């Protein structure tokens, strides 16, 4: 999941890719309307308003091929679109992504689980620092600390597309599948 807010663009794509031989589960979120767009096969999604235009966007999926998981955020301008002509400044605000292995958990709703005695840790590194080298960046710019985040800190980063190509802000995680 991630907390996000529309800026000059209003569409966020969360893409969980299982890597070599695995599938890819993509979900489009409309941050202006607070709605879910396209959800590809194998995924479930939820969008929850947390006030002032901020949304908690979550994706749940079974990642089963045992390989690394590439967790990707993309900026786009419409539902179902992977590429568009970015200008390097128009984007969305993103903050504090969370990636969890919830093996053995019981799903209540997308993004909500009943604990079986295991505290879930965030598998993503530098989850409030998208400008950190731990985050791969393809055809995007990240401008750090552009807005006050929901917790009151100046830590909301802006992500903007720079080319007519697939955009991505990503991390590869090993050992969570």
C-alpha positions as a Python dict, from the first residue, in 0.01 Angstrom:
ca = {
    (1, 'X'): (0, 0, 0),
    (2, 'X'): (93, 364, -30),
    (3, 'X'): (-55, 695, 73),
    (4, 'X'): (-98, 923, -229),
    (5, 'X'): (-253, 1249, -341),
    (6, 'X'): (-326, 1395, -684),
    (7, 'X'): (-119, 1689, -802),
    (8, 'X'): (-109, 1779, -1174),
    (9, 'X'): (-174, 1411, -1253),
    (10, 'X'): (-438, 1201, -1082),
    (11, 'X'): (-361, 839, -1176),
    (12, 'X'): (-135, 608, -976),
    (13, 'X'): (-52, 253, -1085),
    (14, 'X'): (71, -4, -833),
    (15, 'X'): (241, -293, -1010),
    (16, 'X'): (356, -606, -824),
    (17, 'X'): (576, -805, -1059),
    (18, 'X'): (692, -1154, -962),
    (19, 'X'): (1005, -1131, -1176),
    (20, 'X'): (1125, -1401, -1413),
    (21, 'X'): (847, -1643, -1501),
    (22, 'X'): (595, -1477, -1272),
    (23, 'X'): (292, -1267, -1333),
    (24, 'X'): (234, -899, -1292),
    (25, 'X'): (-60, -758, -1102),
    (26, 'X'): (-146, -396, -1178),
    (27, 'X'): (-406, -167, -1027),
    (28, 'X'): (-493, 186, -1141),
    (29, 'X'): (-612, 435, -877),
    (30, 'X'): (-784, 767, -958),
    (31, 'X'): (-658, 1002, -687),
    (32, 'X'): (-885, 1288, -793),
    (33, 'X'): (-1204, 1083, -766),
    (34, 'X'): (-1096, 838, -494),
    (35, 'X'): (-1183, 539, -709),
    (36, 'X'): (-1024, 219, -834),
    (37, 'X'): (-978, 177, -1207),
    (38, 'X'): (-858, -136, -1383),
    (39, 'X'): (-748, -431, -1167),
    (40, 'X'): (-564, -704, -1358),
    (41, 'X'): (-628, -1072, -1292),
    (42, 'X'): (-509, -1204, -958),
    (43, 'X'): (-530, -883, -759),
    (44, 'X'): (-773, -711, -528),
    (45, 'X'): (-761, -345, -437),
    (46, 'X'): (-895, -86, -196),
    (47, 'X'): (-881, 292, -180),
    (48, 'X'): (-964, 467, 146),
    (49, 'X'): (-987, 841, 200),
    (50, 'X'): (-786, 962, 497),
    (51, 'X'): (-893, 1325, 450),
    (52, 'X'): (-779, 1637, 263),
    (53, 'X'): (-741, 1455, -70),
    (54, 'X'): (-509, 1183, 70),
    (55, 'X'): (-584, 819, -9),
    (56, 'X'): (-449, 493, 122),
    (57, 'X'): (-420, 275, -190),
    (58, 'X'): (-370, -97, -134),
    (59, 'X'): (-326, -406, -348),
    (60, 'X'): (-347, -765, -228),
    (61, 'X'): (-222, -1054, -440),
    (62, 'X'): (-86, -1404, -410),
    (63, 'X'): (270, -1400, -539),
    (64, 'X'): (351, -1765, -583),
    (65, 'X'): (645, -1838, -808),
    (66, 'X'): (908, -1806, -535),
    (67, 'X'): (1114, -1539, -711),
    (68, 'X'): (1190, -1183, -617),
    (69, 'X'): (907, -931, -610),
    (70, 'X'): (952, -603, -793),
    (71, 'X'): (721, -348, -632),
    (72, 'X'): (654, -59, -872),
    (73, 'X'): (469, 274, -854),
    (74, 'X'): (385, 448, -1180),
    (75, 'X'): (245, 791, -1268),
    (76, 'X'): (4, 801, -1561),
    (77, 'X'): (-273, 1016, -1699),
    (78, 'X'): (-560, 767, -1749),
    (79, 'X'): (-699, 430, -1646),
    (80, 'X'): (-525, 136, -1811),
    (81, 'X'): (-241, 351, -1952),
    (82, 'X'): (121, 248, -1885),
    (83, 'X'): (294, 517, -2089),
    (84, 'X'): (222, 882, -2159),
    (85, 'X'): (409, 1200, -2250),
    (86, 'X'): (547, 1326, -1921),
    (87, 'X'): (685, 1677, -1885),
    (88, 'X'): (914, 1623, -1585),
    (89, 'X'): (710, 1838, -1346),
    (90, 'X'): (348, 1712, -1356),
    (91, 'X'): (295, 1427, -1114),
    (92, 'X'): (142, 1292, -794),
    (93, 'X'): (243, 1297, -428),
    (94, 'X'): (339, 968, -264),
    (95, 'X'): (433, 877, 92),
    (96, 'X'): (528, 583, 308),
    (97, 'X'): (472, 269, 100),
    (98, 'X'): (438, -63, 278),
    (99, 'X'): (507, -411, 139),
    (100, 'X'): (426, -705, 363),
    (101, 'X'): (438, -1083, 344),
    (102, 'X'): (104, -1184, 491),
    (103, 'X'): (143, -1557, 441),
    (104, 'X'): (-92, -1735, 677),
    (105, 'X'): (-300, -1426, 746),
    (106, 'X'): (-676, -1420, 704),
    (107, 'X'): (-798, -1148, 469),
    (108, 'X'): (-1072, -927, 609),
    (109, 'X'): (-1066, -664, 335),
    (110, 'X'): (-797, -564, 89),
    (111, 'X'): (-508, -440, 301),
    (112, 'X'): (-651, -560, 634),
    (113, 'X'): (-544, -887, 794),
    (114, 'X'): (-610, -1078, 1113),
    (115, 'X'): (-284, -1137, 1297),
    (116, 'X'): (-162, -1487, 1368),
    (117, 'X'): (89, -1362, 1622),
    (118, 'X'): (343, -1226, 1372),
    (119, 'X'): (420, -855, 1357),
    (120, 'X'): (440, -759, 989),
    (121, 'X'): (746, -559, 890),
    (122, 'X'): (774, -324, 598),
    (123, 'X'): (991, -496, 338),
    (124, 'X'): (1056, -171, 152),
    (125, 'X'): (1368, 26, 240),
    (126, 'X'): (1363, 405, 279),
    (127, 'X'): (986, 411, 257),
    (128, 'X'): (967, 788, 301),
    (129, 'X'): (1274, 870, 92),
    (130, 'X'): (1202, 805, -275),
    (131, 'X'): (1509, 1008, -371),
    (132, 'X'): (1728, 744, -201),
    (133, 'X'): (1934, 514, -427),
    (134, 'X'): (1743, 211, -287),
    (135, 'X'): (1458, 318, -519),
    (136, 'X'): (1503, 249, -891),
    (137, 'X'): (1383, 532, -1111),
    (138, 'X'): (1291, 500, -1480),
    (139, 'X'): (1172, 803, -1678),
    (140, 'X'): (1074, 994, -1363),
    (141, 'X'): (1198, 1268, -1138),
    (142, 'X'): (1156, 1261, -763),
    (143, 'X'): (1143, 1588, -575),
    (144, 'X'): (1180, 1522, -203),
    (145, 'X'): (984, 1681, 78),
    (146, 'X'): (741, 1884, -134),
    (147, 'X'): (436, 1875, 91),
    (148, 'X'): (330, 1811, 446),
    (149, 'X'): (244, 1442, 488),
    (150, 'X'): (-62, 1317, 678),
    (151, 'X'): (150, 1279, 994),
    (152, 'X'): (242, 1650, 985),
    (153, 'X'): (603, 1604, 869),
    (154, 'X'): (743, 1770, 556),
    (155, 'X'): (817, 1433, 393),
    (156, 'X'): (571, 1391, 102),
    (157, 'X'): (767, 1343, -221),
    (158, 'X'): (649, 1438, -570),
    (159, 'X'): (693, 1186, -852),
    (160, 'X'): (668, 1311, -1213),
    (161, 'X'): (711, 1138, -1550),
    (162, 'X'): (983, 1272, -1782),
    (163, 'X'): (928, 1081, -2108),
    (164, 'X'): (678, 906, -2332),
    (165, 'X'): (765, 567, -2194),
    (166, 'X'): (691, 341, -1902),
    (167, 'X'): (762, 525, -1579),
    (168, 'X'): (860, 349, -1261),
    (169, 'X'): (968, 402, -906),
    (170, 'X'): (1060, 58, -780),
    (171, 'X'): (1234, -174, -537),
    (172, 'X'): (1315, -540, -576),
    (173, 'X'): (1257, -749, -264),
    (174, 'X'): (1403, -1095, -209),
    (175, 'X'): (1290, -1362, 33),
    (176, 'X'): (937, -1243, 101),
    (177, 'X'): (762, -1488, -129),
}
